[in-house]
Amino acid sequence: MKRRILSLMLCLATLLTMFVGCQEKEIDENELVKEQATRTAVSINMWVVTENKISAETEAAVEEAFNAVTKSRFTTYVDLIFCTEDEYESALNARFEAIKAAELAAEEEEQRKKEEARSLKAAGITTVAETTVEETTVVTEEETVLNEFGVVELKYPVIPEDQIDIVLVLGRDRLIDLIDNAYLEDLDDEISDTGSSKALNDYIHPVLITHTKINGSTYAIPNNHIIGEYTYLLINRDMAEKYYIHEASVSDFKDCLTLIEDIKANETIAPVKAPFDDYLTYFWGEDIEADDFSVIASNYTLSMKQIGTKGVPSTGPSNQKFNVTDVFSTKHTEHLLRMKKYEEGGYFAKTDDEEFGVGIVTGDYTLRFQYEEDYIVKPIKTPIADEKDVFTSFFGVSTFTANLKRSMEVITLLNTTSELRNILQYGVEGVHYVLNDDGEVERLNNDYMMDLNKTGNVFMAYPEENMSKDAWTYGKLQNSEAAAHVVLGIREVWKDINPELLQRISALSADYKAKLDACKTSAELETFFAEAKAELAQNEDVKYMKVMNNPDKADGLSQIYLDWFNQGWPPVE
């Protein structure tokens, strides 16, 4: 009964939408549906991930609400296939493999028939000649049916087992796997300036669109989301006033060293709240995105991490590129040694809520509001999109789709409007959630739970119930300052580095990291840094990796990085 009432409500809501602006004449609802059916009815499926298993009743209710939109907008029926994340990829792989197996079997049967015919012909056995049926075009009238309420509806085709349409893609490795198996359509024509889904370029951050292409092509549409995080420098307002620190004169932690010493000598508050992690060094290793400790490293500044506007490549000064060197010739040693001395001297705050003089914290755009009353808050690193951030989740269209255009219409709607987006994320309003007086989501139950980042453009959905209703306002501000990491995309050429050399560098890095971790005092650390720097200066592998502009060492890290950088951002003449 509940499902019948819900179905009736959704049906009436759809019809009421059609009635707007038509009050001056009586409308036959059955004729109205027929008149609206100017497109061929198409059925597609869409594979999505749920956070927990959902009941058949919940699945049916959400699918009905979803199709109230897609049928009305596109004359498209969408079969939502819900899987939990632990079962999703195996289920989708099984369907892909079954289709490929059926295709292979059909090809083998066709080949068998051809070989049989050749054998019979060679033996002089006459077979019945194949007849060619003239191909004709048959125009058929759209089929309609009466639904359970007596309303005329289009009859949508049954989806065959060998059809896969919209698929959720989780991560870069999965995207590459699907592309390598020829399971994803190339979508560049669809999102081009003349494509039917060109609006996606206005709703998805350029860094996501630009840097998720594989071999120059777009195979899936990234789900737009808040990019990266800020690193903030915090300076105690009272201490800044007392010791004559002017906000404009401070741009980094090192500018506060004198203030820190003054606080340590004269005040009762903790001088420092900061992590040991070094945000000034980039490490080069076998996994280009891991950023784990390596003996090959580079210093970077804020300007070096932001190449171009919002991640779109642009020409910039040649000094924006990294200078590849050994880690003990970077600022990394300076930072670690300073932090170790602060630890020994009791400089660090002992609790999270303890007042401090100078701090470094990371978080989103709104974190500044938490501190700004008591601290000068200065962003010293704006949001940077690395590979993990860019290759989060996508919707792609399978090469086994019944209709690429219809599939892209649904993907586009999820990224550009709120109605369909909220249905997929939150289910049916009044059944699975309500909006309170402040317009915030309140879930009525846990029957239907989805990950906000895996169901489309987050900015088109209501913020989750544990989020501020202003979350998207600040998220958009954060994204307006976001850019691509300076090495985003270099993975495509990373395979060209001498693999044996890179493995030796990795082993060397592990050895030096163990020695680094064994240093218990600043004195031990200082001695180790001096010895390690001298040793690496004589290491042939490290020297090879550091060489640029030498054709004889074209498979070295520095040379490959330089060639890649100059191709994307040619030096200014």
N, C-alpha and C positions, 0 to 999 in steps of 0.2 A: 504493500500500500504506500509506504514512504517513497519508494522509487517511482511509483505511478504519479503521485502528487508532484514530486520533484520534476519529473519529465513534463508534466502539464504546465508547471510554472515556467520552465525554460522555453517551452514551445510558445506560450503566450507572450513571454518577454520578447522573443524574436519577432512575433507578429506585430506587437505594439510598436516596435522600432520601425517596422515597415509603414505603419499607419501615419507617422509624423508628417505633417504637411498635406494630408489628404482628407481633411475633415469636411470639405464641401460636397463630396459625393460618396454614395454608399459603395463600399468595397467588398467584393467577393474574395474571401481569403484564399480559396482554392485557386481562383484565376490569378490572384496576385503571385502566388508561389510559381505558377507556370510562367508568368510574364518575367519573373526574376531569373528564371532558369535559362539564361542566354548562353551559358557555358556548358560544355560537356561535363557530366558528373564523373569525378575522378576519385578513386580510393587510394590512399597511401598509408604507410605505417611510420611510426616514430618511436625509436628506442630511447628510453630515458631511465635514469637511475633514481631509486627511492632510498631514503635513509633506513627504512624498515619495511618489512613485508606489508602489503596492503590487501584488504579483503576484496573479493569479487564485487561486492556491493559498492565499495568506495571507488574501485577502478571504474565501474560503470558510470557512477555519478559524475566523476571528474571528466571522463571521456565525453559524456553527454553535454556537459557544460562547454567543454573545449570545442566540440563540433557544432554547437549552436552558433559559435563565432565563425569557424572555418567554412561551414556550409553556407552561411549567409554571405560571407565576404567573397569566397572563392569557388563555391560549389564543389568543395573538396571535403571528403570524409577522411578523418585521421584515426587510425587504429593505434592507440597509445599502448606500447608494450613496456610494462613496468618490470624492472629487475632491481634487486639489491646490488650494491657495488661488488660484492664478493662473487656474485653469479653472473654479472652482466657480460663481461668479455667472453667467458666460456660459452654462454648462450648465443651471443652474436656470432662468435667464431663457428659454432656448430651449424648455424644457419648458412653462413657463407660457404663452409666446406660442403654442406649438403647440396647447395646450388652448383658449386663447381664440380662435384662428383656427378651430378645429373647431367651437366653439360658434357663432361668427359665421356660418360656412358653413351650419350646421344651421338657424339662425334665418332666413337668407336663403332657403334652400330651402323652408322652411315658408311664408315670405311669398310666394315665387313661386307655390307651389301654391294659396294663397288667392286671389291675384290672377288666376291662370289660371281658377280655378273661378268667380270673379265675372265674368270676361270671357265664359266659355261661357254662363253664366246670362243675361247681358245679350243674348247673341246668340240666345237661345232654344234652345240646345242642352242636351238633358237628359243629365245624368250619373248614374252609378250612385250611389245614396245611400250615404253612409257609415253603417256599422253600428256600434253601440256595444256593446262587449263588457263584460258585467257583471264588475265587479271582484270577485274572490274571493280569499280568504286560503288559501294552500296551506301546510300544515305539512309540512315535509320532515324526514326523519331525517338526522342528521349522517352524512356520508360518512366512512368510514375506509379506510385502506390498510395493507398490510403493507410495512414498510421493508425495507432490504437485509439486516437481521438477523432478519426474521420477526416483528418486534414491531408490534402494531397501533398506528397513529398516525392522528390526525385528518387529513383531507385539507383543506389550506388553499387558499382561492381564489387564482387567478392574478391578479396585480395588473395592471390595464389601463393603457394609456399615458396616459389622462386622469386619473390619480390621483397626487396629491402629498400627502404627509401631514406628517411632521415635517421642518422645515427649520431649518438653522443660520442665524442672522441676525448679521452682523458690523457693528456700529457703528450710530449714530443715523441717519445718512443712508440707509443701507440699510433700516432699520426703517421710516422714513417712506415710502420709495419703495414698499415692499411694502404698506403700509397704504393709500397713495394709489391703488394699483392694485387694491384690494380682494382682495388675495391672502392675508390673514391673518385667522384667526378671532378674535373677541373672547373672551378667556378669563376675564373677571371672574366669571362664574357658576361656573366650574370651581374657582377658588381662593377663593371666598367661604366664609363660615363653614359653609354647608350644602353646599358643593361637594365632589366626590369627590377633588379635589386640594388641599384646604385645608391639608394638612400642609406644603405648600411655604412657607407663611407662617412656619413654625417653623424652617425650615432655610435660608432665604435672608435676608440682612441687610435689615432694614426700609427702609434708604435705597435699596436697589436696587429693591425692590418698589414703593415709594412714588413714586420719581422717574423711573421708566421708563415710566410711563403716558403715553399720547399722547391729547390731548383728553379726558382723564379716564378712559380705558379701558386695560386691559392686553391687549396683542396678542402678547406674547412673554414667556417666563420667563427672567429673567437668570441666567446661570451664576454662582453664588456664588463669590466670590474674596476675596483679601486686599485691603483697601481702603487706598489712599493711602500716605503715609509720614510719619514724624516729622521735625521739625527739633529737633535737640538743641543745647543750650548746654553746652560742656565747659570746666571750670575746673581747671587743674592743681592737684592736691591739695597738693603741696609749697608751691606759691606761695600758695595760699589760706591755709594754716597760717602761713606766714611773714609774710604781710601782713594777718592777722586778718580774713579774709573768711569770714563765716558763711553757710552754704548757704541758710538760711532767708531771708536778706536779699537774695538774688539771684533775679531772675525773668526777666531779659532781658539782652541784650548791653550795653545802655546802662548797666546797673548795674555793669559791670566796667571802665568807662573809666579810673578811677583806678588800678585794679590793672594795667591794660595799661601805663599810663605808668610805674608803679613798676618793672615788669619791664623795660621799655625802658631805664630809667635805671640799673638796678642789676644786671641779670642777663644771662647769656650766651645764654639760650634765646630763640627767636622769640616775641615778645609775642602774635602773632595768627595764627590759621589760620581764614580765613573767605572766602566768595565775595563778589564785588561784587554779586551778585544781591540785590535787596531783597525780603525776605519780609514787609515791613510795608505794602506798597502794592498796591492793586488797580487795574488800568487798565481803563477803559471804552472800547471801540472797536466797529468794525463787526461783528467776530466776538466775541461775548460771552464765548466760552470761551478765546479765544487768549491773553488777558492780555498782549498785546504793548504796548509803550510807547504811551501816549496822553497828550494834554494834559489830558484829563479823568480824574481819579483819585480814590481814596479811601484813607484810612488804615483799617486794621483791626487788631483785637487778637484774641487767641485766643477770647475769649468771643463776639465778634461772628461768628466763623466757625462756631460750633456753636449752631445754633438748634434747640431741642428736643432730645429724647432720641433718639440714633441716627438723626437725620435726619427723625424724625416731627414735623411742625409742632406747635408749642405756643405759647401766649401768652407773650410776654416783654416786658420793658421797651422803651419806644420808642427808647432810646438804643442798642439793638442794631443798628439799621439804619445803613447807610453815610451819611456826610456827603459828598455829591458836590461836588467842587471842582476847581480846576486843579492840575495835578501839582506845580507849583512852590510851592504852598501846603501841601503834604503833607510828611511826614517823609522822603520819597524824596530830596529834595535834601540833607537833613542826613546821610542814610546814605551817599550817593554821595560827598559832600565829605569825610566822615570816612575812607572807604575810600581815596580818592585821596591824602589826606595820609599815611595809613599806608603806602601804596605808595611814595610819595616818601621817607618816612623809614626805609624798610627794616624795617618791622614784621612783614611776612608771612613765614611759614615757607616755605622754598624747596623742600622735598621732602615727600612724603606721610608718611614715617616719622620726620620730625624732631619733637623735643619742642617743645611750644609752651605758652603761658600760658593763652590764652582762645581757644576755637574755636567755630565753628558747622558742624555736619555734618547731613546728611539721610540717612535710611535706614529700615529696618524696625524692628520691636520688638527684635530681637536685637542691633542695632548697639550698644546700651548696654553689652552684655556685653564687647564688644571694648575699650571704653575705661574701664570702671568701676574697674579696679584703680589706675590712675594719675590719673584725672580724676573730679571731681564731674560727674555727668551729669544734666542737667535738661531734660526735654522742654519746649520753648517753643512748639511747635505740634504738636498731635495730628493724626492722619490725617483728611484732609478729602476727601470724595468730590465731585469735579467732574464735568463732563459726560463727559470722556474716560474717567474711571474707571468711571462708572455704565453708559455705553452701550458696553460692551466686546463681549460676545457673549451670544446668547440662543438658546433653542429655541422656535420658534413652530409653530403648526399651520395648514396651508394650508386655504383655503376649498374646495379640491378634495379634501379628505380623504375617505376611506371611512368613518372613524369617529373623531370628535373624542374621545370618552371613552377609547378604547383608546390613542390617540396621547398623551393626557395621562397615562395610567397609566405609559407608558414614560418620559416626561419626569419625572414625579414620582419614579419609582424611581431614575433617574439622579441625582436631587438629594437623596434621602433614605436610600439604602442603598449599600453598598460593592461588592457582588458584580458587578452589572451595570456599575457605574461603572468598576471596574478592568478589566473585559473591554474596554470601549470605549476606554479610555485605553492599556492595556498589551498587549492581545491575550490569547493563551492562555498560562496559566502552564505552565512546563515546555517551551514551544515558543518563545515570544518573550521570556520573562523568568522569573526565579526570585526567591524571597525568601531572603536570606542568613540566617545564624544570628541576626542582630540585627533581623530582620524588615524589612530594607531591600531595595528593588528593585535587582536587577542584570539588565540587559538581556543577552540571549544573542546578539542580532544587531540590525541596523537594518531588519529586514524590515517592521516595523510601528511607525511613529512618529507620535504625535499630540500636539497642543498641549494641555497640561493645562487651560488656561483656556477651551478651546473644546469640551469634552466633558462638561460638567456641573459639579456642585458640587465644587470642588477639595477641600473638606474630607472628602468621601466617598471620595476616591482615596488610594492610597499616595502619599507624597511622591516626587518624581522622584529618580533615583539620585544626582544632584548636590546634593540637598537634605538637611538634617538630618531625622532621623526625628521630631524634636520640632517640625518646621516648623509643623504645624497647631495645635499647642498654643499657640505664640506668635502664630500668625496669628489665632486666635480672640481672644486677649487684645488684639491690635491692633484687630480689628474691634469689640470691646466699647467701645473709646474713639473709634470713628470716627463722623463725622456728615456731614451734607450741607453743602456750601458755601453760603454765605448767598445767592448768586445762582443756585443750581442750579434750573432750571425757568423762569427769566425769558426764555429764548429764545422761548417761546410768545407773548410780547407785544412782543418786540424789534422785530418788523416794523412796529409802530405808531409808531416814532420817525420823525420827518421824515427821509426818505432823503437828500435833497439836503444837509440840515444835517449829517447824519452823515458824508457823503462829504467835506464841507469840513473837518470836524474831523479826519478821517483824513489828508487832505492836509496840514493844519496840523501834525499830529503827526509825520508823516514829515519835514517841514521842521525842526522843533525837535529831532527825534532826530538828524538829520544834524549840526546845530550842536552838540548835546551830545557826540556822538562826536568832534567836531573839537577839543574842549578837551583839551589835553595836560597841563596843570598844574592844581593846586588853585586857583591864583590866577585862571586863565582860567575855571575852572568856577564859582567864586564870583561873578565878574563876570557871566557868562552867566546864572546863576540869578536874580540881582537884576534884570537887564534883561528877562528872559523873564517874570518874575512881573509886572512893571509893564506889559508889553505885553499879556499875557493878561487883565489886570484891565480893559483897555479893549476887548477883542475882543467884539463883539456876539454871535457864535456861541457862544463859551464862556459868556458871561453867560446866554444863553438856555438852554443845557444845564443850568446850575446852579440855575435857578429852580424852587422847589417851591411848591405850594399856589396856583397861578395858572391858572385855567381857560383863560385866553387862550393859554397856552403848554403845552397838554395833550400836545403831541407832542414835548416836550422830554425829554431823557434822565432828568433828576432826577424830573420829575413822573410819568413812566411807572414808574420804579423805585419811587417812594413808593406809588403806587396798588397796584402788584403786591405789595409787601411788606405793606401794611396788609390786603390781602385774605387773605394767607396767615397773617399773625401780627398780628391786630388789636391796637392799642395798649391797654395796661391803663387802665381807667377810673379 
